[in-house]
Amino acid sequence: MSDDNAPRLNGIGNLLAEDGDYPLDNTLLYAELDEGYVAPSIHKDLGDHILYRRPDLDRLGDALLDLWEAQPSDDRWAAIEYLVRGGRFEATYIYPDAIDPEELVLDRVQRVVRKYFGDKPIIYPPWPPDDDAAHFTL
């Protein structure tokens, strides 16, 4: 990775900082990417538990794809682990050969979260109501 990525990485941190409901410190972004595909997960270590935060797929997804597409196509990573701790961020790139294709994505995400935050319960918020969804009475 070159220093050309510093503004993109800082931009990702700025997007994560927009979540004013919880502190930015101890925030982990894990995202897997491929051509036209981005799957980010945001987790916050709140001490006795870890809280999942829904990402803004439009803005964060675009920022992650921009970072990914800036790499030469023959040397693109497949996932990023982006940790904010102590007022600084650390980005680790995971290349395709380091990802087990047999491991389910949810299992991989939980493994990465445990690597950084330990074996704490992960709290997922309820899904928001989908006003555009069709509803049927059975």
C-alpha positions as semicolon CSV with decimal commas, in nm:
position;residue;x (nm);y (nm);z (nm)
1;M;0,000;0,000;0,000
2;S;0,125;0,340;-0,085
3;D;0,092;0,670;0,096
4;D;-0,157;0,761;-0,178
5;N;-0,411;0,567;0,027
6;A;-0,375;0,783;0,339
7;P;-0,652;1,026;0,237
8;R;-0,885;0,737;0,152
9;L;-0,811;0,563;0,483
10;N;-0,860;0,888;0,675
11;G;-1,189;0,938;0,493
12;I;-1,306;0,596;0,609
13;G;-1,217;0,694;0,966
14;N;-1,414;1,017;0,927
15;L;-1,718;0,819;0,813
16;L;-1,687;0,591;1,116
17;A;-1,661;0,899;1,340
18;E;-2,002;1,020;1,222
19;D;-2,167;0,767;1,455
20;G;-2,221;1,012;1,739
21;D;-2,418;0,767;1,953
22;Y;-2,104;0,580;2,062
23;P;-1,735;0,671;2,097
24;L;-1,511;0,621;1,795
25;D;-1,239;0,461;2,008
26;N;-1,243;0,079;2,002
27;T;-1,428;0,062;1,671
28;L;-1,356;-0,222;1,429
29;L;-1,455;-0,216;1,065
30;Y;-1,421;-0,547;0,884
31;A;-1,514;-0,551;0,517
32;E;-1,482;-0,799;0,235
33;L;-1,467;-0,666;-0,120
34;D;-1,468;-0,789;-0,476
35;E;-1,564;-0,647;-0,813
36;G;-1,885;-0,449;-0,751
37;Y;-1,926;-0,604;-0,405
38;V;-1,865;-0,469;-0,056
39;A;-1,977;-0,624;0,273
40;P;-1,879;-0,407;0,572
41;S;-1,942;-0,482;0,940
42;I;-1,886;-0,231;1,218
43;H;-1,838;-0,341;1,579
44;K;-1,773;-0,131;1,890
45;D;-1,614;-0,265;2,207
46;L;-1,821;-0,126;2,495
47;G;-1,638;-0,305;2,774
48;D;-1,857;-0,595;2,878
49;H;-2,004;-0,649;2,531
50;I;-1,955;-0,566;2,165
51;L;-2,215;-0,368;1,975
52;Y;-2,279;-0,417;1,603
53;R;-2,354;-0,094;1,418
54;R;-2,520;-0,088;1,077
55;P;-2,294;0,070;0,816
56;D;-2,407;0,337;0,572
57;L;-2,368;0,118;0,265
58;D;-2,387;0,408;0,022
59;R;-2,115;0,626;0,170
60;L;-1,896;0,370;0,346
61;G;-1,940;0,118;0,067
62;D;-1,832;0,374;-0,192
63;A;-1,530;0,477;0,017
64;L;-1,420;0,114;0,060
65;L;-1,466;0,035;-0,309
66;D;-1,268;0,348;-0,398
67;L;-0,981;0,229;-0,176
68;W;-0,999;-0,124;-0,319
69;E;-1,019;-0,009;-0,682
70;A;-0,714;0,215;-0,631
71;Q;-0,499;-0,100;-0,605
72;P;-0,355;-0,275;-0,910
73;S;-0,602;-0,546;-1,012
74;D;-0,339;-0,820;-0,982
75;D;-0,255;-0,721;-0,622
76;R;-0,593;-0,640;-0,469
77;W;-0,672;-0,747;-0,117
78;A;-1,001;-0,924;-0,042
79;A;-1,074;-0,784;0,305
80;I;-0,972;-0,503;0,536
81;E;-0,956;-0,492;0,915
82;Y;-0,969;-0,126;1,021
83;L;-0,931;-0,068;1,396
84;V;-0,962;0,267;1,574
85;R;-0,795;0,266;1,914
86;G;-0,623;0,535;2,118
87;G;-0,711;0,807;1,869
88;R;-0,533;0,627;1,584
89;F;-0,633;0,377;1,320
90;E;-0,460;0,063;1,202
91;A;-0,557;-0,092;0,868
92;T;-0,467;-0,451;0,786
93;Y;-0,526;-0,590;0,438
94;I;-0,617;-0,956;0,396
95;Y;-0,534;-1,109;0,059
96;P;-0,745;-1,378;-0,111
97;D;-0,503;-1,663;-0,037
98;A;-0,542;-1,595;0,338
99;I;-0,921;-1,639;0,333
100;D;-1,062;-1,988;0,378
101;P;-1,335;-2,027;0,113
102;E;-1,500;-2,295;0,329
103;E;-1,545;-2,057;0,625
104;L;-1,881;-1,882;0,635
105;V;-1,859;-1,503;0,619
106;L;-2,047;-1,461;0,948
107;D;-1,806;-1,702;1,119
108;R;-1,511;-1,511;0,974
109;V;-1,650;-1,177;1,095
110;Q;-1,704;-1,313;1,447
111;R;-1,352;-1,461;1,450
112;V;-1,201;-1,125;1,350
113;V;-1,406;-0,940;1,614
114;R;-1,284;-1,184;1,883
115;K;-0,925;-1,137;1,766
116;Y;-0,944;-0,767;1,849
117;F;-1,198;-0,750;2,133
118;G;-1,194;-1,092;2,297
119;D;-1,474;-1,341;2,351
120;K;-1,756;-1,107;2,455
121;P;-2,121;-1,123;2,356
122;I;-2,205;-0,936;2,037
123;I;-2,529;-0,739;2,057
124;Y;-2,716;-0,687;1,730
125;P;-2,985;-0,417;1,722
126;P;-3,332;-0,507;1,598
127;W;-3,391;-0,463;1,228
128;P;-3,570;-0,139;1,145
129;P;-3,920;-0,171;1,004
130;D;-3,922;-0,189;0,626
131;D;-4,211;0,029;0,515
132;D;-4,162;-0,075;0,152
133;A;-4,189;-0,447;0,225
134;A;-4,499;-0,638;0,127
135;H;-4,699;-0,766;0,425
136;F;-4,932;-1,064;0,408
137;T;-5,180;-1,208;0,652
138;L;-5,174;-1,586;0,665
